[in-house]
């Protein structure tokens, strides 16, 4: 190689080779001097090569099979959601009449679905808040119920508030092993501990055992491996995390690094601006942050969702 001029470090091996050897000139017959054909001796007769036996004829090439991993189906138990409990706590109820709140969550989910389409971070939504008592769990459950009404979606609601888990109890479900168990023990198959509900498109993953190392587990490579196991090959599957308050526990900021969108719940009559700024600062460099205003009061001239449907029977 040292006998030739330097080779540019671009292009394929064939393109690099053409910088040294003029293959085009050789193909055009300029690689050798011209010779008068009459000066050449007659070419000896050459017997044609024997035909290859049929047994040695090469088979046609076969295209390689590309394996695409696909997340497994849930194999955990099926439990019924307590509709009475939902109504008493003010949550959306499946198959109930259209209300102002259900329309608000319809608008929210339409916006989120458009942002998740083609998002490289996957279909993962983190619902968080600066402090407790600002309605993040209320919003996470209602968002999951609203998304579960979609005809071609599968929703997994994850209780990631490891210090104060409460989603299964709010829905009237019996919690068993959960996310922290799967993170701590590689022998736990996460698809076996997901609770399937009597809403076919809605499942719940409990928080699991309490741990003093929850932040470290969430920051480990195993977390991303488990999340991929939940969603690989399932573009219709959406994960919603209900996290601890950002200014009270560190796992929320780590969870944001695994999410595509972080919904920062702000209570209209409670969250101070200083807390909002601090909480938003903890989400920098991770998911796309959006504010979700909770407990807001609309004026009489504003939108009044639900009243339109109340004027007639919904078909």
Secondary structure, 3 states (H helix, E strand, C coil): CCCCCCCCCCCCHHHHHCCCCCHHHHHCCCCCCCCCHHHCCCCCCCCCCCCCCHHHCCCCCCCCCCCCCCCCCCCCCEECCCHHHHHHHCCCCCCCCCCHHHHHHHHHHHHHHHHHCCCCCCCEEEEEECCCCCCHHHHHHHHHHHHHCCCCCEEEEEEECCCCCCHHHHCCCCCCCCHHHHHHCCCCCHHHHCEEECCCCEEEECCCCCCCCHHHHHCCHHHHHHHHHHHCCCCCEEEEEEECCCCCCCHHHHHHCCCCEEEEEEECCCCCHHHHHHHHHHCCCCCEEEEEEECCCCCCCCCCCCHHHHCCCCC
